[in-house]
Amino acid sequence: MTEMLKTGTTTVGIVCKDGIVLAADKRATAGHMIVDKGAEKVHLINERIAVTIAGSVSEAQLMIKLIRAEIKLKDIRTGSFTNIKEAANLIGSLLYHRLRSMFGFNSVVHFLLAGRDDNGVHLYDLFPDGSVSSIRDYVSSGSGSVFAYGVLEANYKNNITVEEGKKLATQCINAALQRDAYSGNGIDIAVVSNESVAKVLKKSLEYSL
């Protein structure tokens, strides 16, 4: 394929005092063409982990299937839940090897991972090259991330609540929708707390100007 289907994308992860907020837009593109106005870019891996995706759609979909299977298998083998640091390192290893495989070139995906375990809630940036970074405040990925970072730098504060984080994430995605041609058509938000992992907002927009 000369034009790969990509999510374009603006994704955001925000660490709050009572949880973590993940958000993303809903547009998928192939070159300059919008091919999906309802793309799912926030995925629940299990009852403890959620991720956002940016990059190649086919690669992201395959990776999510692999992640779910590998974590489930590890849970069964060990008889306990995989902690979030282990999950992040597992996904980083998968990304590292797939990017360097014979068919990995130009088929890359960037994950933001949020999860909960016995040590609390955690946010990780999983770059396409396999690097794993623990995030203490906020992170953004995708073509619209430069606009999201502008909002985050100006408005993020320590001890932000989840409710404030959801509003801030919405501002970030909205800023990208207004300026990034590859982001648009709505917003999905998920919240990871010590008690649950759940999608809390799914909103489609007919126009993104």
ZATI-662739 format. One line per 5 residues: number of its first residue (from 0); for each residue x, y, z of N, C-alpha, C. Coordinates in Angstrom, 2 decimals. Layout:
REM residues N
NUM) X:Y:Z:X:Y:Z:X:Y:Z ~ ... $
//
This chain:
REM residues 209
0) 0.84:-1.19:0.00:0.00:0.00:0.00:0.87:1.24:0.00 ~ 0.60:2.16:-0.93:1.39:3.39:-0.96:0.97:4.35:0.13 ~ -0.32:4.29:0.52:-0.83:5.13:1.60:-1.35:4.24:2.72 ~ -0.69:4.24:3.87:-1.13:3.40:4.98:-2.21:4.10:5.77 ~ -3.18:3.32:6.25:-4.23:3.87:7.09:-3.64:4.20:8.45 $
5) -3.72:5.47:8.81:-3.14:5.93:10.08:-4.20:6.66:10.90 ~ -3.97:6.69:12.20:-4.91:7.39:13.05:-4.66:8.89:13.09 ~ -3.56:9.38:12.48:-3.28:10.81:12.57:-3.07:11.14:14.03 ~ -4.10:11.59:14.70:-4.23:11.45:16.15:-3.75:12.58:17.03 ~ -4.53:12.78:18.09:-4.08:13.46:19.29:-4.50:12.61:20.47 $
10) -3.55:12.16:21.25:-3.86:11.42:22.48:-3.21:12.13:23.66 ~ -3.85:12.01:24.81:-3.39:12.70:26.01:-3.51:11.77:27.21 ~ -2.51:11.82:28.10:-2.57:11.14:29.39:-2.25:12.14:30.49 ~ -3.10:12.21:31.51:-2.93:13.19:32.58:-2.97:12.47:33.93 ~ -1.93:12.67:34.73:-1.89:12.10:36.08:-2.60:13.04:37.04 $
15) -3.59:12.51:37.74:-4.36:13.28:38.72:-4.16:12.68:40.11 ~ -4.54:13.41:41.13:-4.32:12.92:42.48:-5.21:11.73:42.82 ~ -6.32:11.57:42.09:-7.23:10.47:42.35:-7.44:9.55:41.15 ~ -6.49:9.58:40.21:-6.59:8.69:39.05:-5.82:9.22:37.87 ~ -6.03:8.59:36.72:-5.38:8.99:35.48:-6.45:9.14:34.40 $
20) -6.33:10.20:33.62:-7.26:10.46:32.52:-6.54:10.19:31.20 ~ -7.17:9.38:30.34:-6.70:9.15:28.98:-7.74:9.71:28.01 ~ -7.28:10.36:26.95:-8.22:10.92:25.97:-7.62:10.85:24.57 ~ -8.49:10.81:23.57:-8.05:10.79:22.17:-9.17:11.27:21.27 ~ -8.79:11.72:20.09:-9.78:12.09:19.08:-10.28:10.84:18.35 $
25) -11.07:11.00:17.28:-11.73:9.86:16.66:-11.52:9.76:15.15 ~ -10.53:10.46:14.59:-10.34:10.49:13.14:-9.21:9.57:12.70 ~ -9.46:8.80:11.62:-8.42:8.00:10.98:-8.29:8.45:9.54 ~ -7.06:8.53:9.05:-6.79:9.06:7.72:-5.91:8.13:6.92 ~ -5.98:8.29:5.59:-5.05:7.64:4.65:-4.54:8.75:3.75 $
30) -3.33:9.21:3.99:-2.86:10.39:3.29:-3.69:11.59:3.72 ~ -4.28:12.27:2.74:-5.11:13.44:3.04:-6.60:13.09:3.12 ~ -6.94:11.81:3.00:-8.34:11.40:3.02:-8.76:10.94:4.41 ~ -9.93:11.41:4.86:-10.52:10.94:6.11:-11.28:9.66:5.80 ~ -10.87:8.55:6.37:-11.50:7.27:6.05:-12.36:6.72:7.19 $
35) -12.23:7.28:8.39:-13.05:6.82:9.51:-13.24:8.00:10.46 ~ -14.51:8.34:10.72:-14.83:9.44:11.62:-15.20:8.95:13.02 ~ -15.08:7.64:13.22:-15.41:7.08:14.53:-14.39:6.09:15.02 ~ -13.12:6.36:14.73:-12.05:5.43:15.11:-11.92:5.34:16.63 ~ -11.70:4.11:17.11:-11.49:3.88:18.54:-10.00:3.98:18.84 $
40) -9.62:4.98:19.61:-8.21:5.17:19.94:-7.93:5.03:21.43 ~ -9.00:4.82:22.21:-8.86:4.51:23.64:-9.42:3.12:23.85 ~ -8.56:2.19:24.28:-8.95:0.78:24.41:-8.74:0.30:25.83 ~ -9.71:-0.45:26.34:-9.56:-1.12:27.63:-8.96:-2.50:27.39 ~ -7.78:-2.74:27.94:-7.10:-4.02:27.77:-7.73:-5.08:28.67 $
45) -7.94:-4.73:29.91:-8.65:-5.58:30.86:-9.21:-4.68:31.95 ~ -9.60:-5.25:33.10:-10.20:-4.45:34.16:-9.19:-3.61:34.92 ~ -7.92:-3.66:34.51:-6.88:-2.91:35.20:-6.08:-1.98:34.30 ~ -6.17:-2.14:33.00:-5.29:-1.44:32.07:-6.07:-0.85:30.91 ~ -5.71:0.37:30.51:-6.25:1.02:29.31:-5.10:1.65:28.54 $
50) -5.28:1.77:27.23:-4.24:2.38:26.39:-4.88:3.31:25.37 ~ -4.08:4.27:24.89:-4.43:5.03:23.70:-3.47:4.62:22.60 ~ -3.89:4.82:21.35:-3.05:4.44:20.21:-2.86:5.63:19.27 ~ -1.68:5.66:18.65:-1.39:6.60:17.57:-0.47:5.88:16.60 ~ -0.74:6.03:15.30:0.10:5.38:14.32:-0.69:4.54:13.35 $
55) -0.08:3.44:12.91:-0.70:2.55:11.93:-1.87:1.79:12.56 ~ -3.04:1.89:11.95:-4.24:1.27:12.50:-4.11:-0.24:12.56 ~ -3.67:-0.86:11.47:-3.58:-2.32:11.44:-2.59:-2.83:12.48 ~ -1.48:-2.14:12.62:-0.48:-2.54:13.61:-1.04:-2.38:15.03 ~ -1.74:-1.28:15.27:-2.32:-1.04:16.59:-3.33:-2.11:16.94 $
60) -4.19:-2.47:15.99:-5.21:-3.48:16.25:-4.57:-4.83:16.56 ~ -3.54:-5.19:15.81:-2.85:-6.46:16.06:-2.14:-6.42:17.41 ~ -1.48:-5.30:17.71:-0.76:-5.20:18.97:-1.70:-5.30:20.16 ~ -2.88:-4.71:20.07:-3.83:-4.78:21.18:-4.25:-6.23:21.42 ~ -4.47:-6.99:20.35:-4.80:-8.41:20.50:-3.65:-9.17:21.17 $
65) -2.42:-8.88:20.75:-1.26:-9.54:21.33:-1.10:-9.16:22.81 ~ -1.29:-7.89:23.11:-1.15:-7.42:24.50:-2.16:-8.11:25.40 ~ -3.41:-8.14:24.97:-4.44:-8.80:25.77:-4.10:-10.26:26.01 ~ -3.66:-10.94:24.95:-3.34:-12.36:25.07:-2.14:-12.60:25.98 ~ -1.09:-11.80:25.81:0.14:-12.00:26.59:-0.09:-11.71:28.07 $
70) -0.84:-10.65:28.37:-1.10:-10.33:29.77:-2.00:-11.39:30.41 ~ -3.01:-11.84:29.68:-3.88:-12.89:30.19:-3.09:-14.17:30.45 ~ -2.21:-14.52:29.54:-1.38:-15.71:29.69:-0.46:-15.59:30.90 ~ 0.13:-14.40:31.08:1.02:-14.19:32.22:0.24:-14.29:33.53 ~ -0.97:-13.74:33.57:-1.80:-13.83:34.77:-2.09:-15.28:35.12 $
75) -2.42:-16.08:34.10:-2.74:-17.49:34.33:-1.51:-18.26:34.81 ~ -0.37:-18.00:34.20:0.85:-18.72:34.56:1.31:-18.41:35.98 ~ 1.19:-17.15:36.37:1.70:-16.73:37.68:0.64:-16.83:38.78 ~ -0.63:-16.93:38.38:-1.70:-16.98:39.37:-1.95:-15.66:40.06 ~ -1.50:-14.56:39.45:-1.72:-13.22:40.02:-1.82:-12.20:38.90 $
80) -2.32:-11.02:39.23:-2.44:-9.98:38.23:-1.06:-9.40:37.89 ~ -0.85:-9.13:36.60:0.37:-8.48:36.14:0.37:-7.04:36.64 ~ 1.46:-6.62:37.32:1.50:-5.22:37.74:1.78:-4.33:36.53 ~ 1.54:-3.04:36.69:1.55:-2.14:35.53:2.95:-1.93:34.97 ~ 3.94:-1.93:35.82:5.31:-1.81:35.32:5.67:-3.00:34.46 $
85) 5.28:-4.20:34.88:5.53:-5.41:34.09:4.79:-5.32:32.75 ~ 3.54:-4.86:32.78:2.77:-4.73:31.55:3.42:-3.73:30.59 ~ 3.90:-2.60:31.13:4.56:-1.60:30.29:5.83:-2.16:29.65 ~ 6.62:-2.88:30.42:7.85:-3.47:29.88:7.55:-4.55:28.86 ~ 6.48:-5.31:29.07:6.07:-6.33:28.10:5.70:-5.69:26.78 $
90) 4.89:-4.63:26.82:4.49:-3.95:25.60:5.69:-3.29:24.93 ~ 6.58:-2.70:25.72:7.80:-2.11:25.16:8.63:-3.13:24.42 ~ 8.72:-4.34:24.97:9.47:-5.42:24.32:8.81:-5.82:23.00 ~ 7.48:-5.91:22.99:6.77:-6.25:21.76:7.00:-5.18:20.69 ~ 6.94:-3.91:21.09:7.17:-2.82:20.15:8.59:-2.86:19.59 $
95) 9.55:-3.11:20.48:10.95:-3.16:20.07:11.17:-4.22:18.99 ~ 10.64:-5.40:19.21:10.88:-6.51:18.28:10.07:-6.36:16.99 ~ 8.87:-5.83:17.08:8.06:-5.68:15.86:8.62:-4.60:14.95 ~ 9.11:-3.51:15.52:9.68:-2.44:14.70:10.91:-2.93:13.95 ~ 11.64:-3.85:14.57:12.88:-4.33:13.97:12.71:-5.63:13.19 $
100) 11.48:-6.08:13.05:11.22:-7.28:12.26:11.26:-6.95:10.78 ~ 11.25:-7.97:9.94:11.34:-7.78:8.50:10.19:-6.93:7.97 ~ 9.01:-7.05:8.59:7.84:-6.36:8.09:7.44:-5.17:8.97 ~ 8.33:-4.75:9.85:7.98:-3.71:10.79:8.15:-2.29:10.27 ~ 8.90:-2.11:9.21:9.20:-0.77:8.72:7.92:-0.04:8.29 $
105) 7.76:1.18:8.76:6.61:2.02:8.46:5.30:1.50:9.05 ~ 5.39:0.50:9.89:4.19:-0.02:10.54:4.39:0.10:12.04 ~ 4.22:1.31:12.55:4.56:1.59:13.94:3.35:2.12:14.69 ~ 3.40:1.98:16.01:2.31:2.47:16.85:2.88:2.99:18.16 ~ 2.27:4.04:18.66:2.69:4.70:19.89:1.57:4.53:20.91 $
110) 1.88:3.97:22.07:0.88:3.74:23.11:1.10:4.69:24.29 ~ 0.01:5.16:24.87:0.02:5.68:26.24:-0.73:4.65:27.07 ~ -0.13:4.20:28.14:-0.70:3.14:28.96:-0.98:3.65:30.37 ~ -2.19:3.42:30.84:-2.56:3.75:32.22:-3.12:2.50:32.87 ~ -2.76:2.28:34.13:-3.25:1.08:34.80:-3.20:1.22:36.30 $
115) -3.83:0.25:36.96:-3.88:0.22:38.42:-3.41:-1.14:38.91 ~ -2.71:-1.13:40.04:-2.29:-2.36:40.70:-2.22:-2.10:42.20 ~ -1.59:-2.99:42.93:-1.54:-2.85:44.39:-0.74:-1.63:44.83 ~ 0.05:-1.07:43.93:0.87:0.10:44.26:0.25:1.42:43.81 ~ -1.00:1.37:43.34:-1.67:2.58:42.91:-1.90:2.63:41.42 $
120) -2.03:3.84:40.89:-2.25:4.03:39.45:-0.97:4.56:38.81 ~ -0.78:4.22:37.53:0.48:4.54:36.86:0.19:4.92:35.40 ~ 1.05:5.79:34.86:0.97:6.21:33.46:2.33:6.02:32.80 ~ 2.33:5.39:31.62:3.56:5.15:30.87:3.42:5.62:29.43 ~ 4.53:6.12:28.91:4.65:6.47:27.49:5.45:5.37:26.82 $
125) 4.82:4.67:25.87:5.47:3.54:25.18:5.72:3.95:23.74 ~ 6.95:4.37:23.47:7.28:4.91:22.15:7.43:3.78:21.13 ~ 7.23:4.06:19.84:7.31:3.00:18.82:8.62:2.24:18.78 ~ 9.71:2.85:19.26:11.00:2.15:19.23:11.16:1.17:20.39 ~ 10.16:1.07:21.26:10.22:0.15:22.38:10.63:0.78:23.70 $
130) 10.96:2.07:23.70:11.34:2.72:24.94:10.13:2.89:25.85 ~ 10.37:2.80:27.16:9.32:2.86:28.17:9.64:3.99:29.14 ~ 8.73:4.96:29.27:8.95:6.08:30.17:7.79:6.20:31.14 ~ 8.12:6.27:32.43:7.10:6.50:33.45:6.77:7.99:33.50 ~ 5.49:8.33:33.48:5.05:9.72:33.42:4.47:10.13:34.77 $
135) 4.94:11.25:35.29:4.49:11.73:36.60:3.47:12.86:36.51 ~ 3.33:13.47:35.33:2.39:14.58:35.21:1.48:14.43:33.99 ~ 2.01:14.58:32.79:1.18:14.47:31.60:2.04:14.11:30.40 ~ 1.36:13.64:29.34:2.04:13.25:28.12:1.03:13.31:26.98 ~ 1.51:13.55:25.77:0.66:13.54:24.59:1.39:12.90:23.43 $
140) 0.65:12.33:22.50:1.27:11.72:21.33:0.44:12.02:20.10 ~ 1.02:11.79:18.93:0.31:11.97:17.67:0.56:13.31:17.02 ~ -0.04:13.48:15.86:0.21:14.66:15.04:-0.27:15.95:15.68 ~ -1.26:15.85:16.57:-1.77:17.05:17.23:-1.18:17.30:18.60 ~ -0.16:16.53:18.96:0.38:16.64:20.32:1.00:18.00:20.62 $
145) 1.54:18.66:19.60:2.15:19.98:19.84:1.11:20.97:20.36 ~ -0.13:20.86:19.88:-1.19:21.75:20.34:-1.67:21.35:21.73 ~ -1.73:20.04:21.96:-2.12:19.55:23.28:-1.11:19.96:24.34 ~ 0.17:19.87:24.01:1.21:20.25:24.97:1.11:21.73:25.34 ~ 0.73:22.57:24.39:0.56:23.98:24.70:-0.49:24.20:25.77 $
150) -1.59:23.47:25.67:-2.66:23.56:26.67:-2.20:22.98:28.00 ~ -1.52:21.85:27.94:-1.06:21.20:29.17:-0.04:22.05:29.92 ~ 0.91:22.60:29.19:1.94:23.43:29.82:1.33:24.64:30.52 ~ 0.28:25.18:29.93:-0.32:26.40:30.48:-1.29:26.12:31.63 ~ -1.90:24.93:31.65:-3.01:24.72:32.57:-2.85:23.58:33.58 $
155) -1.88:22.69:33.38:-1.73:21.58:34.33:-1.19:22.10:35.66 ~ -1.68:21.51:36.73:-1.18:21.85:38.06:-1.09:20.58:38.91 ~ -0.23:20.61:39.91:-0.11:19.47:40.80:-1.40:19.27:41.59 ~ -1.67:18.01:41.91:-2.86:17.64:42.69:-4.16:17.95:41.96 ~ -4.13:17.95:40.64:-5.34:18.10:39.85:-6.25:16.90:40.11 $
160) -7.55:17.13:40.15:-8.51:16.04:40.35:-8.88:15.42:39.01 ~ -9.49:14.24:39.05:-9.93:13.58:37.83:-10.94:14.44:37.09 ~ -11.86:15.06:37.82:-12.85:15.92:37.17:-12.17:17.08:36.45 ~ -11.17:17.67:37.09:-10.41:18.74:36.43:-9.60:18.19:35.27 ~ -9.08:16.98:35.44:-8.30:16.34:34.39:-9.13:16.06:33.14 $
165) -10.38:15.66:33.34:-11.26:15.41:32.18:-11.51:16.71:31.41 ~ -11.71:17.79:32.12:-11.92:19.08:31.47:-10.65:19.52:30.73 ~ -9.49:19.31:31.36:-8.23:19.68:30.72:-7.97:18.83:29.48 ~ -8.25:17.53:29.57:-8.08:16.65:28.41:-8.97:17.08:27.26 ~ -10.20:17.47:27.58:-11.12:17.94:26.56:-10.59:19.20:25.89 $
170) -10.02:20.11:26.68:-9.42:21.31:26.11:-8.27:20.96:25.17 ~ -7.46:19.98:25.56:-6.32:19.55:24.74:-6.78:19.01:23.39 ~ -7.75:18.10:23.43:-8.24:17.51:22.19:-8.91:18.57:21.33 ~ -9.67:19.45:21.95:-10.34:20.51:21.20:-9.33:21.42:20.50 ~ -8.23:21.74:21.19:-7.20:22.58:20.58:-6.61:21.90:19.34 $
175) -6.39:20.59:19.43:-5.85:19.85:18.28:-6.88:19.77:17.15 ~ -8.15:19.56:17.50:-9.19:19.49:16.48:-9.27:20.78:15.67 ~ -8.96:21.90:16.32:-9.06:23.19:15.65:-7.87:23.45:14.73 ~ -6.73:22.80:14.98:-5.51:23.15:14.25:-4.86:22.00:13.48 ~ -5.12:20.76:13.87:-4.47:19.62:13.24:-5.45:18.93:12.29 $
180) -5.12:18.90:11.00:-6.02:18.32:10.00:-6.21:16.82:10.17 ~ -5.27:16.16:10.86:-5.34:14.70:11.00:-6.02:14.27:12.30 ~ -6.46:15.22:13.10:-7.22:14.93:14.31:-8.62:15.51:14.15 ~ -9.63:14.80:14.66:-10.96:15.36:14.54:-12.08:14.40:14.87 ~ -13.32:14.90:14.67:-14.56:14.13:14.70:-15.02:13.64:16.06 $
185) -14.37:14.08:17.13:-14.88:13.71:18.44:-13.80:13.41:19.45 ~ -14.24:12.90:20.59:-13.32:12.63:21.70:-13.81:11.43:22.50 ~ -12.88:10.60:22.91:-13.13:9.52:23.87:-12.27:9.78:25.10 ~ -12.82:9.54:26.28:-12.07:9.69:27.53:-12.27:8.45:28.39 ~ -11.18:7.97:28.97:-11.23:6.88:29.94:-10.55:7.34:31.22 $
190) -11.00:6.82:32.35:-10.42:7.14:33.64:-9.97:5.87:34.33 ~ -8.75:5.88:34.82:-8.20:4.78:35.61:-8.06:5.27:37.04 ~ -8.75:4.60:37.95:-8.66:4.94:39.38:-8.24:3.70:40.15 ~ -8.09:3.83:41.45:-7.74:2.67:42.27:-8.85:1.63:42.31 ~ -10.05:2.03:41.93:-11.20:1.12:42.00:-11.60:0.53:40.66 $
195) -11.34:1.25:39.56:-11.88:0.80:38.28:-11.12:1.40:37.09 ~ -11.40:0.82:35.92:-10.94:1.36:34.64:-12.18:1.43:33.75 ~ -12.53:2.62:33.28:-13.77:2.75:32.53:-13.72:3.93:31.57 ~ -14.43:3.78:30.45:-14.65:4.91:29.56:-15.76:5.77:30.15 ~ -15.51:7.07:30.21:-16.47:7.97:30.85:-17.07:8.97:29.87 $
200) -16.51:9.08:28.67:-17.06:10.00:27.68:-16.76:9.47:26.28 ~ -17.79:9.49:25.44:-17.63:9.13:24.03:-18.50:10.08:23.24 ~ -17.88:11.06:22.61:-18.63:12.12:21.94:-18.14:12.30:20.51 ~ -19.09:12.22:19.58:-18.78:12.44:18.17:-19.13:13.87:17.79 ~ -18.34:14.44:16.89:-18.58:15.78:16.40:-18.68:15.71:14.87 $
205) -19.70:16.32:14.31:-19.89:16.27:12.87:-18.82:17.07:12.15 ~ -18.42:18.19:12.75:-17.43:19.06:12.13:-16.33:19.37:13.14 ~ -15.08:19.51:12.63:-13.94:19.93:13.44:-13.23:21.04:12.68 ~ -13.56:22.26:13.00:-13.01:23.40:12.26:-11.88:24.06:13.03 $
//
